[in-house]
Amino acid sequence: MKIKKNFTILAIDTSCDDTSAAITLNDRVLSNVIASQVEFHEPYGGVYPMLAKRKHQEFIEPAIAEALRRAGLRCFEIDAIAVTIGPGLAPALEVGVTKAKELAKKFKKPLIGVNHMEGHLLSSFARNSKGIGPFSKRKPRFPILGLLVSGGHTQLVLMMDFGKYQLIGETLDDAAGEAFDKVARMLDLGYPGGPIISELAKKGKPKYELPVPMIGSRGFNFSFSGLKTACFYKLQKLPKPWNKQFYCDFAVSFEKAAIEALMIKLKRAIRAYRPKQIILGGGVINNLRLRKEARKAARQFNLEIFVPYDKKLFTDNAAMIGVCAWHQAKRKDFFKNTDLLDRKPNLNFN
């Protein structure tokens, strides 16, 4: 199929616990609706997959309707449907995939299956409705090194071009975001714990010595289980009750060790692969220290570094899926048989 100059996509993401629908025009975001499920999963201290599925089923149609309304479009006017097929929670992914297939058949639209982590990687290439974004006045200069830090994944990806990627490093156990949440649980801080840890850390001093994970290992992989275990045993030795300053000090001690581990591998990858630009993606880049340290690393190597123009593009969202799908559409990467599209919970770059 021939790709129009102005190509509109209805994008859907139900990979975890956010129900999202967006309308994109090429790489411009016309609308980006996100329905959070945090309040429903909070009593469980984490995402409960079957509850996530039920809430996605409840929220998906209103989210799509609102995304279309904000963009001033109707579904039959859309040029293609895009949906996250993985990685993610299988029951959650099923809802988005089923709805996307239904709409593609009903309105006779081409269907694009998108890798959720590729969406995070390309989130910095999104522009707002007026065409303003990190790359609006800059051209991508390949190879580009991407650091993706989310609740479920921690990855270093070398981008040779759109659609051409090499996964050069990933977590061997817990993702960074997962470690943030688990340490927050040890401190009884509630769910989701990552943002709470980050906020407390702003008021603390790194008084507690914690190991920097994988500091002596070769390669570019990450591991956060050892740091998590060290936090557990350290907390066992510290007498209660803990005052407010203690929480702040422990939070920043943990945060410092976790982010140092990320920076060590980022710098190692820069030296090894000599990228021309760096991009950050994933919900954990909401963390101020992480962004500051990454910018410092980029300056050290005289590299440009980019983050998405809007914090809504840091966390799970459908706008990044739409932007990613547009690049796939330009390569004519459509599912020829809609019925064959299926969820892939363990989908990876390789």
N, C-alpha and C positions, 0 to 999 in steps of 0.2 A: 504494500500500500504506500501511496505517496504521502509524505508528511507535509502538512500545511505550514506556512510561515508562522502563523499564530495557532499553536496547538494546545488545546485545553484538555486537562486531565482531571477526573474525579479520583482522588486517591484515598485509600482506606488503610488504617493500621489498627490491628487488635492483637498485637504480639504479646502483651503482658496485661497490665491492669489499667491502661488508659485507652478509652475508645476515641479514635480520632478520624475525622474526615476533612479533606481539604480540596480546594480547587486551585490548580496552578495553570498559568499561561506561559508556556515554555519554562523558563527558570524563575518566573515571577509568582509570588504567592498572593492569590486573590482572597483567599480565606483559609483559616486553619482552626478548626473546632476541636477542642480536647475536653472530653468528659472524664474526670478523674474518679477512680474507685477507692481512693485511699481510706475514706471513712468506713467503708464496708470491710476492708481487710485489716484495719487497725486492731480489732479484737484478737486476731489470729497471730499478730506479730510478724506478718509476712503475707505474700500473695497466695490465696487459696484457689487453685486452678479452676475448679468447677463453679465456684462462686464468680470468678472472673468471667467465665463463659456466660453465665446467666445474666450478669450485668451488661456484658457486651451485647447480648441479644436484646436487652431492654433499651440500651442507649444508641445502638447503631443507626436506626432509621432517623431518630431526631437529629443526630449529629450530621448525617448526610443532608437532610432537609435544611438545616441551619447553614451548612457550608455553601450550599447552592444559593440560598437566600442572600447571604452576605456578598456572594460574587455576582449576584444579579443574573443568574443563569438557571435554565431548567435542564433536567437530565438528558433530554433528547438533543440538546445543543452541545453537549460534551463530545469531544473527539475520541476519547479512550477512557477506559477504567483501569486503575492500577491498584494493586493490593500487596501488602506484606505477606510473603509465603513462609518466611522463617528468617533467622532462628527465633524461637520463642516458645511459649507454652502451647502445646498441641490443642487443648480444648479452646483456648483463646483464639489462636490462629484460625481455627475452623470457622468461627463466626464471620470473620472478615472475608475469608476465601469464599464461603458459601454466598454471602451477600454480593460480592463482586461478580461471581459467575452468574448469579440471578439477574443482575442489572445489565451485564454484557449481553446476555441472551435476549432480555426483554427489549433493549434499545438497539440491538444489533451493533454493538461497539466492540472494537478490538480490546483484548485483555492483556495486561502486562503484569507479570509476577516479579516482585522486587525483594531483594535481600535487605532485611532490616538494617544490618550493619553497614551495608553499602549506602543506605539512606543516611546514616549518621556520618559516614565519611564525606558525602557530598552536601551535607547540610550547610557548609560554609559557602557553597556556590549558589545558594538560594538568594533571590533578591525580593524586596518588598514590591507592592503593587505599582510603585512609582519607578521601579527599576534600580533602587539603591540597595547595595549589599557589599560584602567584603571584596568581591571581584568585579564590581561595576566599573572601577577605574584601573583595575589590574588584570592582566592576562595570566591564566595558569601557566606555570613554567615547570615542565616535567623534567625529572621525576619529582613527585611531591610525597613527603612522608606524613602519614596520618597517624595520630595517637587517638585511639578510641577508648574511652573510659566510661563504662556504664554499670548498671546493677548486675548484669549477667555476663558481661564481656570486658576484657582488657586486652587490646590488640595494637600492634604496630603494623601498619599496612603501607607498602610502597606502591604508589600510583604512577604507572607509566603513561597512562592516558585514561580517558573515561572508558570503563569496561575492562581495563587491563590492570590487574592488581596482583601483588605478591604479598601473602601473609608472612611476615618475617619474625613475628613474636606474638605470643599470647599467654594467657594465664594457664598454669598447670593445675590449678585447683580453684580457689575462690577468686572471683573478680574483685577489683578494688572497691566497687560500689557495694558489693555483698559484704566485704570486710567492714566497711563503714557501718552498715546496718547491724551486723552481728556484734560489733563492739558497743554500739549504742544499746543493744539489747542487754549486754552484760552490765551496763550502767543504769538499766531500767529507765531509759530516756524516751521510750515509745517508738512508734513506727509512722512513717519511714525515718530511720535514725540518722541517715547520712546528712541531711540538711541540718539536723539538730547538732550533730557533732561539729559541723562546719561553723555554725553560728557561735557555739560555745568557745571554739578554738580562737575566735577573734579576740576574746577577753582573757586568754590564758597565757602562761609561760611554760615552755617545754621542760618541766622539772623532772620528768620521769624518763629514764633511759630505756628505750625499746629498740630491738634489733631492726636494722634495715634489711628487708627480705632480699635474698638472692644477690647480695652485694658482691660476693666473690665468685659468682657463677659466670661461665662464659655464655655467649649467645645473647638472645634478645627476649627470652621468655620471662614471665613474671610468676610470682607465687606470693600469696598473702595468708596462707593457712598458718605459717610459722609465726607471723606477727600477731595474728588473732590469738593463737595459743599463748604467746608471751604476754599478751594483755590479760588473758584469763588468769594466769598464775600470778602476775603482778597484782591484780586486783584482790586475789585471795589473801595476799600478805598485808594489804593496807587496811588498817582498822576502820570500822564504821563508828559513828555516822560520818558520811562524807559531806563536807560543806560545798557551797556553790562554787567557790574558787577551785576546789579540788576537781570538780567536773570540767571546768574550763582548762585547767592545767593538764589533766589527763587527755582531754580531747585534742589539744594542740600537740601533745607529745606523740599521740598515735598518728594524727594527721601528718606531722612532719616526717615521721618514718615512712609512712605509706607513699607520700608524694616524692620523697627522696628516691625511693625505689623506682618510681616511674621515670624520674628525670635521669637517673643513671642509665637506664636502658634507652631512653630517647636520645641522649647524647652519644651513646655507643652506636646507635643506628645511624645517626647523622655522620659520624666519622667513617663508618663502614660503607654507606650507600651514597653519601654526598648529594642529598636532595637540594633542590633549588628553592623550595618553599615548604612550610609546615602547616598542617591543618589539624585542628582539634575537634572532636565530636563526642557526644554521649552525655548523659545526665550529670556525671560527676564533674564535668568541666564547669558546672555551676559554682564549684569550690574556688573561692578567690585565690587562695594560696597556690592551687594548681595552675591557674591561669598566669599568675605572676611569675612562678618558677619556670613555666614553659616559655614565657616571653623573654625571661632572663637567659634561658638556654639558647633561644633563637638569636638574641643579640650577640651572645658569645661566639656564634658561628656566622654572624652577619647575614642572617636569613630572615625573610618575611614570614610572619606567622598570622594565621587567620582563624577566627572563630565565627559562628553564625551571627547574623545581624540582630537577632531577637532571642532572648533566653528561652522562649517557647520552643525554639528549634534545638535546644540542648537536649531536652528530655524526649521521650517517645512522642512522635507526632506524624501526621499524614502528609504535611507539606513537604518534608524531606523525601518522602516516598514519591510524591508527585514530581519533584525535581529530578530524582534519580530515574523515574520512569520516562521522563522526557528525553534524557540522554539515551535510554534504551530504545525509545521510539525512533530516534534518529538513526540508530543502527538496525532498525526494523526487527527489533527483538520482541516479537509478540508471540503469544500462545496461539498457534494455528487452530487447535482444537480446544475450545473452552472447557470441555468436560475433563480434559487431561490435567488441568491445573489442580494442584493439591498442596496442602501444607507440608513444610519440611522443617520440623522443629529443630533439627541439628544442622541446618544449612550453614556452610562456611564459605570463605572467600575462595578456598582451593577446591 
